[in-house]
Amino acid sequence: MTISALSVAQASHVNIHALGRDLSIEHVWINPENTAAPLLVFMHEGLGSVAMWKDWPAEACAALGCRGLVFSRYGYGSSTPRPPKERWPVTYMHTQARDALPALFQALGLQNEKPILFGHSDGGSIALLYAAMYPDAVQAIVVAAPHIFVEDISISSIEGARRAYLDTDLPAKLKRYHKDPDSAFWGWNDVWLDPEFRAWNIEEYLGSIRCPVLAIQGENDEYGSLEQIRGIQRHAAQTRLCIIPDCRHSPHKDQPELMLAAMVEFIRNPSLGFACEGSWDEAR
């Protein structure tokens, strides 16, 4: 059964108190019976949800021999929606890392585990912040197309997404993955296009990360330059880079085999270096 089907038929909800309110968080477990296996936690992008991952988390867990936890953040999927008039603060990713993620782990009885975090885009930024804020709570992190500062290319693409949401059938498409697509879209889009968000930057946190880091990005990422992952390595020297050719903002969709190959090698040998820049073939 696919993750997309699971999200509709078998997703569970857990109640947490975070961000100053009571929230219901949608989540799906993969291979929960394999209690001796590492736990891989999937953290979605700015418009993502449990359902939007589709089959990829299950495929990744099968290849890696991991358990998996997939969840939708507040405002996404079938988790508690964002009230229409609420605008997220510039620090929304900080509070997700500092408050919401620990509350979720506590509610699910995972407070004594050291998971591997996989974060895509905004989820990658939250994973970096969590690993910096709680350096002893994470085994390793993999981030795909993360953001550590704001670039013109990011704002341009997010402005394009705003036009698409207003002028095309994008709301109907997002309805497949979110109970309230306006909650998901405007929460993300409004804060990224807030003029104050141009100064958002998490580089000062990166030096506090102690676990191994794999930072992956497509050469053709329309939401950020390669300076995003190169900046992570400058501040956290244990970071390995994997730059994937012919790949845009979602490596797990555009180049899933290369993405998974990099993750498998990293998670099996997190203390060993490899050269992935240019193409995965060169690294092998």
Sequence and secondary structure as in RCSB ss.txt:
>XXXX:A:sequence
MTISALSVAQASHVNIHALGRDLSIEHVWINPENTAAPLLVFMHEGLGSVAMWKDWPAEACAALGCRGLVFSRYG
YGSSTPRPPKERWPVTYMHTQARDALPALFQALGLQNEKPILFGHSDGGSIALLYAAMYPDAVQAIVVAAPHIFV
EDISISSIEGARRAYLDTDLPAKLKRYHKDPDSAFWGWNDVWLDPEFRAWNIEEYLGSIRCPVLAIQGENDEYGS
LEQIRGIQRHAAQTRLCIIPDCRHSPHKDQPELMLAAMVEFIRNPSLGFACEGSWDEAR
>XXXX:A:secstr
  HHHHHHHT EEEEEEETTEEEEEEEEEESTT TTS EEEEE  TT  TGGGTTHHHHHHHHHT EEEEE  TT
STTS    TT    TTHHHHIIIIIHHHHHHHTT TT   EEEEETHHHHHHHHHHHHSTTS SEEEEES  SB 
 HHHHHHHHHHHHHHHHSSHHHHHTTT SSHHHHHHHHHHHHTSGGGGG B HHHHTT  S EEEEEETT TT  
THHHHHHHHHSTTEEEEEESS  S HHHHSHHHHHHHHHHHHHSTTS    SS HHHH 
